Amino acid sequence: MTSRPHFRLSSQSGLGLVSLMLVILALSLAAITVMAVVAPSLATRQRLDTETKGKALRLGLNRYQTHFGIYPPSFNELVTGPVGACVASATPPALSGWCGPYVDPSFLVSPGVYSDEYQKDGWGSAFNYSGPPTGALRSCGPDRICANGDDIEFL
């Protein structure tokens, strides 16, 4: 009679519940650490993007206002200018005959065609623009709700 070897699983083999929980805890802590590093850098990038675009828009709005004597009714005029308004200007001489565009050329998609990305802040929301007479420009901030304390205003 041949005897078969008897295999017996010990209570020590494999991962126990405590070991499995420790592995899950370690992975969770690693994920939290990565998020703690990535989230602030994303927020910083969005804020910097908003400040860069806002300053460029403010500069374009001010140039337009200097040239035409009034702020444009919308951002579209920063690219196209008012119809029939491209005439030689006596003041200031540096702007004489200049008709824009008043938007940074980095937003050009193709010659003469601009992306509307210059109109959006770092969080993807449209800048809040009052138009004439004040030309007030602001981003509603990360929560995308205006007038609650986290707005960014461009003077």
DSSP file (Angstrom, degrees, kcal/mol; ACC not computed):
  #  RESIDUE AA STRUCTURE BP1 BP2  ACC     N-H-->O    O-->H-N    N-H-->O    O-->H-N    TCO  KAPPA ALPHA  PHI   PSI    X-CA   Y-CA   Z-CA
    1    1 A M              0   0    0      0, 0.0     2,-0.5     0, 0.0     0, 0.0   0.000 360.0 360.0 360.0 129.9    0.0    0.0    0.0
    2    2 A T        -     0   0    0      0, 0.0     2,-0.5     0, 0.0     0, 0.0  -0.785 360.0-143.1 -98.1 138.7    1.3    3.3   -1.0
    3    3 A S        -     0   0    0     -2,-0.5     3,-0.0     3,-0.0     0, 0.0  -0.814  11.9-133.0-101.1 139.7    0.7    6.2    1.1
    4    4 A R        -     0   0    0     -2,-0.5     2,-0.2     1,-0.1     0, 0.0  -0.648  29.8-103.9 -86.7 143.7    0.1    9.6   -0.4
    5    5 A P        -     0   0    0      0, 0.0     2,-0.7     0, 0.0    -1,-0.1  -0.476  33.2-135.2 -67.3 138.2    1.9   12.5    1.0
    6    6 A H        -     0   0    0     -2,-0.2     2,-0.5     2,-0.0    -3,-0.0  -0.845  17.3-160.1 -99.4 114.6   -0.3   14.6    3.1
    7    7 A F        -     0   0    0     -2,-0.7     2,-0.5     2,-0.0     0, 0.0  -0.793   8.5-173.1 -96.5 135.6   -0.1   18.3    2.4
    8    8 A R        -     0   0    0     -2,-0.5     2,-0.4     0, 0.0    -2,-0.0  -0.989  21.0-132.3-131.0 127.9   -1.3   20.6    5.0
    9    9 A L        -     0   0    0     -2,-0.5     2,-0.1     2,-0.0    -2,-0.0  -0.627  25.7-138.4 -77.6 129.2   -1.6   24.3    4.7
   10   10 A S    >   -     0   0    0     -2,-0.4     3,-1.1     1,-0.1    -1,-0.0  -0.457  18.7-117.7 -83.1 162.5   -0.1   26.0    7.7
   11   11 A S  T 3  S+     0   0    0      1,-0.2    -1,-0.1    -2,-0.1    -2,-0.0   0.559 112.0  62.3 -73.2  -6.6   -1.8   29.0    9.2
   12   12 A Q  T 3  S+     0   0    0      4,-0.0    -1,-0.2     3,-0.0     2,-0.1   0.498  78.2 107.3 -96.7  -7.3    1.3   31.0    8.3
   13   13 A S  S <  S-     0   0    0     -3,-1.1    -4,-0.0     2,-0.1     0, 0.0  -0.465  74.6  -3.1 -80.9 146.6    1.1   30.7    4.5
   14   14 A G  S    S-     0   0    0     -2,-0.1     2,-0.5     2,-0.0     0, 0.0  -0.126 105.6 -35.7  76.0-172.7    0.1   33.6    2.3
   15   15 A L        -     0   0    0      4,-0.1     2,-0.1     3,-0.0    -2,-0.1  -0.735  57.7-149.0 -89.3 130.1   -1.0   37.1    3.3
   16   16 A G     >  -     0   0    0     -2,-0.5     4,-2.4    -4,-0.1     5,-0.2  -0.387  32.8 -97.9 -86.2 173.4   -3.1   37.3    6.4
   17   17 A L  H  > S+     0   0    0      1,-0.2     4,-2.2     2,-0.2     5,-0.2   0.882 124.0  51.1 -60.4 -40.9   -5.7   40.0    6.9
   18   18 A V  H  > S+     0   0    0      2,-0.2     4,-2.1     1,-0.2    -1,-0.2   0.916 110.7  48.5 -66.1 -42.8   -3.3   42.2    8.9
   19   19 A S  H  > S+     0   0    0      1,-0.2     4,-2.1     2,-0.2    -2,-0.2   0.916 111.1  50.6 -63.1 -42.7   -0.6   42.0    6.2
   20   20 A L  H  X S+     0   0    0     -4,-2.4     4,-2.2     1,-0.2    -1,-0.2   0.900 109.9  50.1 -62.4 -41.2   -3.2   42.8    3.5
   21   21 A M  H  X S+     0   0    0     -4,-2.2     4,-2.5     1,-0.2    -1,-0.2   0.876 108.7  52.6 -65.6 -36.8   -4.4   45.8    5.5
   22   22 A L  H  X S+     0   0    0     -4,-2.1     4,-2.4     2,-0.2    -2,-0.2   0.888 109.0  49.4 -65.7 -39.1   -0.8   47.1    6.0
   23   23 A V  H  X S+     0   0    0     -4,-2.1     4,-2.4     2,-0.2    -2,-0.2   0.928 112.2  48.0 -64.6 -44.9   -0.2   46.9    2.2
   24   24 A I  H  X S+     0   0    0     -4,-2.2     4,-2.3     1,-0.2    -2,-0.2   0.904 111.6  50.7 -62.6 -41.5   -3.4   48.8    1.5
   25   25 A L  H  X S+     0   0    0     -4,-2.5     4,-2.4     2,-0.2    -2,-0.2   0.915 110.0  49.5 -61.9 -44.0   -2.4   51.4    4.1
   26   26 A A  H  X S+     0   0    0     -4,-2.4     4,-2.0     1,-0.2    -2,-0.2   0.913 112.2  47.7 -63.4 -43.2    1.0   51.8    2.6
   27   27 A L  H  X S+     0   0    0     -4,-2.4     4,-2.3     2,-0.2    -1,-0.2   0.887 111.4  51.2 -64.7 -39.3   -0.5   52.3   -0.9
   28   28 A S  H  X S+     0   0    0     -4,-2.3     4,-2.5     2,-0.2    -2,-0.2   0.917 109.5  49.3 -64.3 -43.7   -3.0   54.8    0.4
   29   29 A L  H  X S+     0   0    0     -4,-2.4     4,-2.2     2,-0.2    -1,-0.2   0.885 110.6  51.0 -63.6 -38.3   -0.3   56.8    2.1
   30   30 A A  H  X S+     0   0    0     -4,-2.0     4,-2.3     2,-0.2    -2,-0.2   0.917 111.1  48.3 -64.7 -42.4    1.7   56.8   -1.1
   31   31 A A  H  X S+     0   0    0     -4,-2.3     4,-2.4     2,-0.2    -2,-0.2   0.901 111.2  50.1 -64.8 -40.9   -1.3   58.1   -3.1
   32   32 A I  H  X S+     0   0    0     -4,-2.5     4,-2.2     2,-0.2    -1,-0.2   0.899 110.2  50.8 -64.1 -40.5   -2.0   60.8   -0.5
   33   33 A T  H  X S+     0   0    0     -4,-2.2     4,-1.3     2,-0.2    -2,-0.2   0.920 110.6  48.4 -63.4 -44.5    1.6   61.9   -0.7
   34   34 A V  H  X S+     0   0    0     -4,-2.3     4,-2.8     1,-0.2     3,-0.4   0.926 112.5  48.6 -62.1 -44.5    1.5   62.1   -4.5
   35   35 A M  H  X S+     0   0    0     -4,-2.4     4,-2.5     1,-0.2    -1,-0.2   0.863 106.5  56.9 -64.8 -35.5   -1.7   64.1   -4.4
   36   36 A A  H  < S+     0   0    0     -4,-2.2    -1,-0.2     1,-0.2    -2,-0.2   0.812 114.6  39.1 -65.4 -28.7   -0.3   66.5   -1.8
   37   37 A V  H  X S+     0   0    0     -4,-1.3     4,-1.0    -3,-0.4    -2,-0.2   0.878 120.5  42.8 -85.3 -42.0    2.5   67.3   -4.2
   38   38 A V  H  X S+     0   0    0     -4,-2.8     4,-2.2     2,-0.2     5,-0.2   0.902 106.6  58.8 -74.8 -43.4    0.5   67.3   -7.4
   39   39 A A  H  X S+     0   0    0     -4,-2.5     4,-2.4     1,-0.2     5,-0.2   0.911 106.8  45.4 -59.1 -48.2   -2.6   69.3   -6.3
   40   40 A P  H  > S+     0   0    0      0, 0.0     4,-2.7     0, 0.0    -1,-0.2   0.892 112.3  52.1 -63.8 -36.0   -0.8   72.4   -5.2
   41   41 A S  H  X S+     0   0    0     -4,-1.0     4,-2.2     2,-0.2    -2,-0.2   0.879 110.3  48.7 -68.1 -34.5    1.3   72.5   -8.3
   42   42 A L  H  X S+     0   0    0     -4,-2.2     4,-2.4     2,-0.2    -1,-0.2   0.924 112.7  47.6 -66.7 -44.6   -1.9   72.2  -10.4
   43   43 A A  H  X S+     0   0    0     -4,-2.4     4,-2.2     1,-0.2    -2,-0.2   0.893 112.5  49.7 -63.2 -39.6   -3.5   75.0   -8.5
   44   44 A T  H  X S+     0   0    0     -4,-2.7     4,-2.7     2,-0.2    -1,-0.2   0.911 110.5  49.9 -65.0 -42.2   -0.3   77.1   -8.8
   45   45 A R  H  X S+     0   0    0     -4,-2.2     4,-2.5     2,-0.2    -2,-0.2   0.906 110.9  49.3 -63.2 -41.6   -0.2   76.5  -12.6
   46   46 A Q  H  X S+     0   0    0     -4,-2.4     4,-2.2     2,-0.2    76,-0.4   0.906 112.6  47.5 -64.8 -41.4   -3.9   77.5  -12.9
   47   47 A R  H  X S+     0   0    0     -4,-2.2     4,-2.6     2,-0.2    -2,-0.2   0.923 113.2  47.8 -65.9 -44.1   -3.3   80.7  -10.9
   48   48 A L  H  X S+     0   0    0     -4,-2.7     4,-2.6     2,-0.2    -2,-0.2   0.896 111.3  50.9 -64.0 -40.0   -0.2   81.6  -13.0
   49   49 A D  H  X S+     0   0    0     -4,-2.5     4,-2.5    -5,-0.2     5,-0.2   0.914 111.5  48.6 -62.2 -42.7   -2.1   80.9  -16.2
   50   50 A T  H  X S+     0   0    0     -4,-2.2     4,-2.8     1,-0.2    -2,-0.2   0.926 112.6  47.3 -62.6 -45.9   -4.9   83.1  -15.1
   51   51 A E  H  X S+     0   0    0     -4,-2.6     4,-2.3     2,-0.2    -2,-0.2   0.893 113.0  49.1 -65.2 -39.5   -2.5   85.9  -14.1
   52   52 A T  H  X S+     0   0    0     -4,-2.6     4,-2.0     2,-0.2    -2,-0.2   0.948 116.2  41.5 -64.6 -49.0   -0.6   85.7  -17.4
   53   53 A K  H  X S+     0   0    0     -4,-2.5     4,-2.8     2,-0.2     5,-0.2   0.905 114.7  52.1 -65.8 -41.2   -3.7   85.8  -19.5
   54   54 A G  H  X S+     0   0    0     -4,-2.8     4,-2.6    -5,-0.2    -1,-0.2   0.907 110.4  47.2 -63.1 -42.3   -5.4   88.5  -17.4
   55   55 A K  H  X S+     0   0    0     -4,-2.3     4,-2.3    -5,-0.2    -1,-0.2   0.898 113.1  49.1 -66.2 -39.7   -2.3   90.8  -17.6
   56   56 A A  H  X S+     0   0    0     -4,-2.0     4,-2.3     2,-0.2    -2,-0.2   0.905 112.8  47.5 -65.9 -41.2   -2.1   90.2  -21.4
   57   57 A L  H  X S+     0   0    0     -4,-2.8     4,-3.1     2,-0.2     5,-0.2   0.920 111.0  51.2 -64.4 -43.5   -5.9   91.0  -21.8
   58   58 A R  H  X S+     0   0    0     -4,-2.6     4,-2.6     1,-0.2    -2,-0.2   0.913 110.1  49.9 -60.2 -42.6   -5.6   94.1  -19.6
   59   59 A L  H  X S+     0   0    0     -4,-2.3     4,-2.4     2,-0.2    -1,-0.2   0.925 112.6  46.9 -61.8 -44.8   -2.7   95.3  -21.7
   60   60 A G  H  X S+     0   0    0     -4,-2.3     4,-2.5     2,-0.2    -2,-0.2   0.909 112.3  49.8 -63.2 -42.5   -4.7   94.7  -24.9
   61   61 A L  H  X S+     0   0    0     -4,-3.1     4,-2.6     1,-0.2    -2,-0.2   0.909 111.8  48.5 -62.7 -42.1   -7.7   96.4  -23.4
   62   62 A N  H  X S+     0   0    0     -4,-2.6     4,-2.5    -5,-0.2    -2,-0.2   0.894 111.4  49.5 -66.8 -39.5   -5.6   99.4  -22.4
   63   63 A R  H  X S+     0   0    0     -4,-2.4     4,-2.3     2,-0.2    -2,-0.2   0.924 112.0  48.5 -64.0 -43.3   -4.0   99.6  -25.9
   64   64 A Y  H  X S+     0   0    0     -4,-2.5     4,-3.1     1,-0.2     6,-0.4   0.935 112.5  48.5 -60.3 -46.5   -7.4   99.5  -27.5
   65   65 A Q  H  X S+     0   0    0     -4,-2.6     4,-2.2     1,-0.2    -2,-0.2   0.881 111.1  50.3 -63.7 -38.7   -8.7  102.2  -25.2
   66   66 A T  H  < S+     0   0    0     -4,-2.5    -1,-0.2     2,-0.2    -2,-0.2   0.900 115.9  43.1 -64.1 -40.0   -5.7  104.4  -25.8
   67   67 A H  H  < S+     0   0    0     -4,-2.3    -2,-0.2    -5,-0.2    -1,-0.2   0.914 129.3  23.5 -74.1 -43.7   -6.2  104.0  -29.6
   68   68 A F  H  < S-     0   0    0     -4,-3.1    -3,-0.2     2,-0.3    -2,-0.2   0.535  98.1-121.5-105.5  -8.1  -10.0  104.4  -29.8
   69   69 A G  S  < S+     0   0    0     -4,-2.2     2,-0.3    -5,-0.4    -4,-0.2   0.521  86.6  65.0  82.3   4.3  -10.7  106.4  -26.7
   70   70 A I  S    S-     0   0    0     -6,-0.4    -2,-0.3    -5,-0.1    -1,-0.1  -0.987  87.7-102.9-153.7 150.6  -13.1  103.8  -25.3
   71   71 A Y        -     0   0    0     -2,-0.3    64,-0.1    62,-0.2    -9,-0.1  -0.465  49.4-100.1 -72.0 150.2  -12.9  100.2  -24.1
   72   72 A P        -     0   0    0      0, 0.0    -1,-0.1     0, 0.0    63,-0.1  -0.350  21.1-126.1 -69.7 152.4  -14.2   97.6  -26.5
   73   73 A P  S    S+     0   0    0      0, 0.0     2,-0.3     0, 0.0    -2,-0.1   0.787  89.3   0.0 -68.5 -26.0  -17.7   96.2  -26.0
   74   74 A S  S >  S-     0   0    0     57,-0.1     3,-0.8     1,-0.0     4,-0.3  -0.938  79.5 -98.1-151.7 172.5  -16.3   92.6  -26.1
   75   75 A F  T >> S+     0   0    0     -2,-0.3     3,-1.7     1,-0.2     4,-0.6   0.764 110.0  76.2 -66.9 -24.8  -13.0   90.7  -26.4
   76   76 A N  H >> S+     0   0    0      1,-0.3     4,-2.2     2,-0.2     3,-1.4   0.854  87.3  59.5 -56.9 -35.9  -13.7   90.1  -30.1
   77   77 A E  H <> S+     0   0    0     -3,-0.8     4,-1.2     1,-0.3    -1,-0.3   0.701  91.8  68.5 -68.5 -17.9  -12.8   93.7  -31.0
   78   78 A L  H <4 S+     0   0    0     -3,-1.7    24,-4.0    -4,-0.3    25,-0.5   0.777 111.4  33.3 -68.4 -24.3   -9.3   93.0  -29.5
   79   79 A V  H << S+     0   0    0     -3,-1.4    -2,-0.2    -4,-0.6    -1,-0.2   0.827 136.5  21.1 -95.6 -41.9   -8.8   90.7  -32.5
   80   80 A T  H  < S-     0   0    0     -4,-2.2    -3,-0.2    21,-0.1    -2,-0.2   0.759  91.5-142.7-102.4 -28.9  -10.8   92.5  -35.2
   81   81 A G     <  -     0   0    0     -4,-1.2    -3,-0.1    -5,-0.3     3,-0.1   0.065  44.2 -52.3  77.0 160.8  -11.2   96.1  -34.1
   82   82 A P  S >  S-     0   0    0      0, 0.0     3,-2.0     0, 0.0     4,-0.3  -0.398  72.0 -90.4 -69.0 147.6  -14.4   98.1  -34.7
   83   83 A V  T 3  S-     0   0    0      1,-0.3    -2,-0.1     2,-0.1    -6,-0.0  -0.354 108.1  -0.3 -60.2 128.8  -15.6   98.1  -38.2
   84   84 A G  T 3  S+     0   0    0      1,-0.1    -1,-0.3    -2,-0.1    -3,-0.0   0.567 101.0 111.8  71.7   9.6  -14.2  101.0  -40.2
   85   85 A A    <   +     0   0    0     -3,-2.0     2,-2.1     1,-0.1    -2,-0.1   0.495  37.3 105.5 -95.7  -2.4  -12.2  102.3  -37.2
   86   86 A C        +     0   0    0     -4,-0.3     2,-0.3    -5,-0.1    13,-0.1  -0.524  50.1 133.9 -82.0  81.6   -8.7  101.6  -38.5
   87   87 A V        -     0   0    0     -2,-2.1    10,-0.5    11,-0.2     2,-0.1  -0.852  66.2 -79.4-124.9 160.9   -7.8  105.1  -39.3
   88   88 A A        -     0   0    0     -2,-0.3     2,-0.4     8,-0.2     8,-0.1  -0.378  45.7-149.0 -62.2 133.2   -4.6  107.1  -38.6
   89   89 A S        -     0   0    0      6,-0.2     9,-0.1     1,-0.1    -1,-0.1  -0.889  11.7-156.4-108.3 135.1   -4.6  108.4  -35.0
   90   90 A A        +     0   0    0     -2,-0.4    -1,-0.1     1,-0.2     6,-0.1   0.802  69.5  82.0 -78.6 -29.9   -2.9  111.6  -34.1
   91   91 A T  S    S+     0   0    0      1,-0.3    -1,-0.2   -24,-0.1     0, 0.0  -0.988  95.7  13.7-130.9 138.9   -2.4  110.7  -30.5
   92   92 A P  S >  S-     0   0    0      0, 0.0     3,-1.6     0, 0.0     4,-0.3   0.783  75.7-148.9 -76.0 155.9   -0.3  109.0  -29.4
   93   93 A P  G >  S+     0   0    0      0, 0.0     3,-1.4     0, 0.0    -4,-0.1   0.804  93.5  65.9 -59.0 -30.6    2.0  109.0  -32.4
   94   94 A A  G 3  S+     0   0    0      1,-0.3    -3,-0.1     3,-0.0     0, 0.0   0.789 105.8  43.7 -63.8 -25.5    3.3  105.5  -31.6
   95   95 A L  G X  S+     0   0    0     -3,-1.6     3,-2.5   -29,-0.1    -1,-0.3   0.372  80.4 140.4 -98.8   4.2   -0.1  104.1  -32.3
   96   96 A S  T <  S-     0   0    0     -3,-1.4    -8,-0.2    -4,-0.3     3,-0.1  -0.263  82.1  -5.1 -55.5 120.9   -0.8  106.1  -35.4
   97   97 A G  T 3  S+     0   0    0    -10,-0.5     2,-0.3     1,-0.3    -1,-0.3   0.409  97.7 137.2  77.3  -2.1   -2.5  103.9  -38.0
   98   98 A W    <   +     0   0    0     -3,-2.5    -1,-0.3     1,-0.1   -11,-0.2  -0.615  25.3 174.5 -81.7 135.9   -2.2  100.8  -35.8
   99   99 A C        -     0   0    0      1,-0.5     3,-0.2    -2,-0.3    -1,-0.1   0.097  32.3-150.7-129.6  21.8   -5.4   98.7  -35.7
  100  100 A G        -     0   0    0      1,-0.3    -1,-0.5     2,-0.1     2,-0.2  -0.437  46.7-137.5  93.7-170.7   -4.4   95.7  -33.7
  101  101 A P        -     0   0    0      0, 0.0    -1,-0.3     0, 0.0   -22,-0.2   0.440  34.8-169.6 -71.7 157.7   -4.7   92.9  -33.1
  102  102 A Y        +     0   0    0    -24,-4.0     2,-0.3    -2,-0.2   -23,-0.2   0.238  57.4  91.2-102.9  10.1   -4.6   93.7  -29.4
  103  103 A V  S    S-     0   0    0    -25,-0.5   -46,-0.1   -43,-0.1   -47,-0.0  -0.838  90.9 -92.4-110.8 145.1   -4.2   90.1  -28.3
  104  104 A D    >   -     0   0    0     -2,-0.3     3,-1.8     1,-0.2    -2,-0.1  -0.291  31.4-131.9 -54.4 130.3   -1.0   88.2  -27.8
  105  105 A P  G >  S+     0   0    0      0, 0.0     3,-1.9     0, 0.0    -1,-0.2   0.611  96.2  83.8 -64.6 -10.6   -0.1   86.4  -31.0
  106  106 A S  G 3  S+     0   0    0      1,-0.3    -2,-0.1     8,-0.0    -3,-0.0   0.686  84.0  61.3 -65.5 -14.7    0.6   83.1  -29.1
  107  107 A F  G <  S+     0   0    0     -3,-1.8     8,-3.0     8,-0.0     2,-0.3   0.355  75.6 121.9 -92.4   6.2   -3.2   82.5  -29.4
  108  108 A L  E <   -A  114   0A   0     -3,-1.9     6,-0.3     6,-0.2    -4,-0.0  -0.528  38.3-176.8 -68.8 130.4   -3.1   82.4  -33.2
  109  109 A V  E    S-     0   0A   0      4,-3.6     5,-0.2     1,-0.5    -1,-0.2   0.819  75.6 -15.8 -91.5 -42.6   -4.4   79.1  -34.5
  110  110 A S  E >  S-A  113   0A   0      3,-1.4     3,-2.9     5,-0.0    -1,-0.5  -0.918 107.2 -49.6-149.8 169.2   -3.6   80.1  -38.1
  111  111 A P  T 3  S-     0   0    0      0, 0.0     3,-0.1     0, 0.0     0, 0.0  -0.214 128.5  -4.0 -51.5 118.5   -2.8   83.4  -39.8
  112  112 A G  T 3  S+     0   0    0      1,-0.2     2,-0.5   -33,-0.0    -4,-0.0   0.392 111.2 106.5  81.0  -3.0   -5.5   85.9  -38.7
  113  113 A V  E <   -A  110   0A   0     -3,-2.9    -4,-3.6     0, 0.0    -3,-1.4  -0.944  52.0-163.2-115.6 121.3   -7.5   83.3  -36.7
  114  114 A Y  E     -A  108   0A   0     -2,-0.5    -6,-0.2    -6,-0.3     2,-0.2  -0.789  17.7-126.4-103.9 143.7   -7.3   83.3  -32.9
  115  115 A S    >   -     0   0    0     -8,-3.0     3,-0.7    -2,-0.3     4,-0.0  -0.501  22.0-127.0 -73.0 153.5   -8.3   80.6  -30.5
  116  116 A D  G >  S+     0   0    0      1,-0.2     3,-1.7    -2,-0.2     4,-0.2   0.342  87.3 101.8 -85.5   9.2  -10.8   81.8  -27.8
  117  117 A E  G >   +     0   0    0      1,-0.3     3,-1.6     2,-0.2    -1,-0.2   0.769  68.2  67.3 -64.0 -25.2   -8.5   80.5  -25.1
  118  118 A Y  G <  S+     0   0    0     -3,-0.7    -1,-0.3     1,-0.3    -2,-0.1   0.687  95.8  58.0 -67.8 -14.9   -7.3   84.0  -24.4
  119  119 A Q  G <  S+     0   0    0     -3,-1.7     8,-2.6     2,-0.1     2,-0.4   0.457  97.0  77.2 -91.6  -2.5  -10.8   84.7  -23.1
  120  120 A K  B <  S-B  126   0B   0     -3,-1.6     6,-0.3     6,-0.3   -67,-0.1  -0.867  72.5-134.1-114.9 143.6  -10.6   81.9  -20.5
  121  121 A D    >   -     0   0    0      4,-3.3     3,-2.0    -2,-0.4   -71,-0.1  -0.163  44.2 -84.0 -80.6-177.4   -8.8   81.9  -17.1
  122  122 A G  T 3  S+     0   0    0    -76,-0.4   -75,-0.1     1,-0.3    -1,-0.1   0.656 129.0  55.8 -64.6 -16.9   -6.7   79.1  -15.8
  123  123 A W  T 3  S-     0   0    0      2,-0.2    -1,-0.3   -77,-0.1     3,-0.1   0.334 120.1-106.4 -98.0   6.1   -9.7   77.2  -14.5
  124  124 A G  S <  S+     0   0    0     -3,-2.0     2,-0.3     1,-0.3    -2,-0.1   0.517  79.2 126.9  85.5   5.6  -11.4   77.3  -18.0
  125  125 A S        -     0   0    0     16,-0.1    -4,-3.3     1,-0.1    -1,-0.3  -0.677  66.9-101.8 -95.1 151.1  -14.0   79.9  -17.1
  126  126 A A  B     -B  120   0B   0     -2,-0.3    14,-0.3    -6,-0.3    -6,-0.3  -0.445  40.8-107.5 -67.4 140.0  -14.5   83.1  -19.2
  127  127 A F        -     0   0    0     -8,-2.6     2,-0.7    -2,-0.1    12,-0.2  -0.395  32.5-116.8 -61.9 146.8  -13.0   86.2  -17.8
  128  128 A N  E     +C  138   0C   0     10,-3.3    10,-2.0    -3,-0.1     2,-0.4  -0.815  40.8 178.8 -90.8 113.7  -15.6   88.6  -16.4
  129  129 A Y  E     -C  137   0C   0     -2,-0.7     8,-0.2     8,-0.2     7,-0.1  -0.968  23.4-163.7-123.8 130.6  -15.4   91.8  -18.5
  130  130 A S        -     0   0    0      6,-2.3    -1,-0.1    -2,-0.4     7,-0.1   0.714  28.7-151.3 -85.5 -21.1  -17.7   94.8  -18.0
  131  131 A G     >  +     0   0    0      5,-0.4     4,-2.8     2,-0.1     5,-0.4  -0.360  46.3  25.4  77.0-166.3  -17.0   96.5  -21.3
  132  132 A P  T  4 S+     0   0    0      0, 0.0   -62,-0.0     0, 0.0     2,-0.0  -0.350 109.4  22.2 -68.2 154.0  -17.3  100.3  -21.7
  133  133 A P  T  4 S+     0   0    0      0, 0.0   -62,-0.2     0, 0.0    -2,-0.1  -0.986 134.9  20.8 -89.5 -17.1  -17.0  102.7  -19.9
  134  134 A T  T  4 S-     0   0    0     -3,-0.3    -3,-0.1    -4,-0.1   -64,-0.0   0.836  75.2-150.0 -86.4 -32.0  -14.9  101.1  -17.1
  135  135 A G     <  -     0   0    0     -4,-2.8   -74,-0.1     1,-0.2     2,-0.1   0.792  26.3-177.7  67.1  28.0  -13.3   98.1  -18.8
  136  136 A A        -     0   0    0     -5,-0.4    -6,-2.3    -7,-0.1     2,-0.4  -0.354   4.1-168.8 -62.9 136.6  -13.2   96.2  -15.5
  137  137 A L  E     +CD 129 154C   0     17,-0.6    17,-2.8    -8,-0.2     2,-0.3  -0.995  14.6 152.8-132.9 131.4  -11.6   92.7  -15.9
  138  138 A R  E     -CD 128 153C   0    -10,-2.0   -10,-3.3    -2,-0.4     2,-0.4  -0.992  36.3-133.6-153.3 157.4  -11.6   89.9  -13.4
  139  139 A S  E     - D   0 152C   0     13,-2.8    13,-2.3    -2,-0.3   -12,-0.1  -0.915  21.9-136.4-106.1 141.1  -11.4   86.2  -13.0
  140  140 A C      > -     0   0    0     -2,-0.4     5,-0.6   -14,-0.3     3,-0.3   0.531  48.3-129.9 -76.7  -3.8  -13.9   84.6  -10.6
  141  141 A G  T > 5 -     0   0    0      1,-0.2     3,-1.5     3,-0.2    -1,-0.2  -0.235  43.5 -38.8  87.7-174.7  -11.1   82.5   -9.2
  142  142 A P  T 3 5S+     0   0    0      0, 0.0    -1,-0.2     0, 0.0    -2,-0.1   0.770 135.4  51.1 -62.6 -29.0  -10.8   78.7   -8.5
  143  143 A D  T 3 5S-     0   0    0     -3,-0.3    -2,-0.1     2,-0.2     3,-0.1   0.557 101.3-134.1 -86.8  -5.2  -14.4   78.3   -7.3
  144  144 A R  T < 5 +     0   0    0     -3,-1.5     2,-0.5     1,-0.2    -3,-0.2   0.696  67.3 120.3  63.1  22.4  -15.8   80.1  -10.4
  145  145 A I    > < -     0   0    0     -5,-0.6     3,-0.5     3,-0.0     5,-0.3  -0.977  58.4-135.2-118.7 121.6  -18.1   82.2   -8.4
  146  146 A C  T 3  S+     0   0    0     -2,-0.5    -6,-0.1     1,-0.2    -5,-0.0  -0.363  75.9  19.8 -77.0 153.4  -17.6   85.9   -8.6
  147  147 A A  T 3  S+     0   0    0      1,-0.1    -1,-0.2    -2,-0.1    -7,-0.1   0.816  86.7 108.4  64.2  38.6  -17.6   88.4   -5.7
  148  148 A N  S <  S-     0   0    0     -3,-0.5    -2,-0.1    -8,-0.2    -1,-0.1   0.222  95.6 -88.9-127.3  16.8  -16.9   86.0   -2.9
  149  149 A G  S    S+     0   0    0     -8,-0.0    -3,-0.1     0, 0.0    -8,-0.1   0.163 111.9  77.7 107.4 -20.5  -13.3   86.8   -2.0
  150  150 A D        +     0   0    0     -5,-0.3    -6,-0.1   -10,-0.2    -4,-0.1   0.288  64.2 125.4-106.2  12.8  -11.2   84.7   -4.2
  151  151 A D        -     0   0    0    -10,-0.1     2,-0.5    -9,-0.1   -11,-0.2  -0.281  53.4-141.0 -66.6 153.9  -11.6   86.8   -7.4
  152  152 A I  E     -D  139   0C   0    -13,-2.3   -13,-2.8     2,-0.0     2,-0.4  -0.977  18.0-161.5-118.1 117.1   -8.5   88.1   -9.2
  153  153 A E  E     -D  138   0C   0     -2,-0.5     2,-0.7   -15,-0.2   -15,-0.2  -0.806   7.5-151.5-103.7 139.6   -9.0   91.6  -10.6
  154  154 A F  E      D  137   0C   0    -17,-2.8   -17,-0.6    -2,-0.4    -2,-0.0  -0.919 360.0 360.0-113.8 108.6   -6.8   93.1  -13.3
  155  155 A L              0   0    0     -2,-0.7    -1,-0.1   -19,-0.1   -17,-0.0   0.413 360.0 360.0 -93.5 360.0   -6.5   96.8  -13.0
